[in-house]
């Protein structure tokens, strides 16, 4: 596995397909494009993919069809630059130990179990105290094509 792999949170995936926020869409798309073109490797969990599919088919301004969401998830699953991790019973128990939002803690525990130490998300406060390094791409003070891991 690429030593500098970070996870991509649900909101970054959703913004890449949400027409309601053009600036965030552009930033999110550039992040995903870097992975699809092999410039970086990113991780997601099965939970993140499920949350993404639910959000883009029902909660964005112009929802995608289920087939479109399925095609996107399938592309991530098949791309060698994306690492997809499933949570385990150990992940669930560890997430229950943390006194924060269970679902975010479950993502964090799944990532940590698999050696992922950082997450790119707009929701920094949701992952505070989980042991992950949190990076908000919408507050980066650098060009979109620079390395997000260095900030």
Secondary structure by P-SEA (a helix, b strand, c coil): ccccbbbbcaaaaaaacccccaaaaaaaaaaaaaaaaccbbbbbcaaaaaaaaaaaaccccccccaaaaaaaaaaaaacccbbbbbbcaaaaaaaaaccccaaaaaaaaaaaaaccccccccccccccccccccccccccccccccccccc
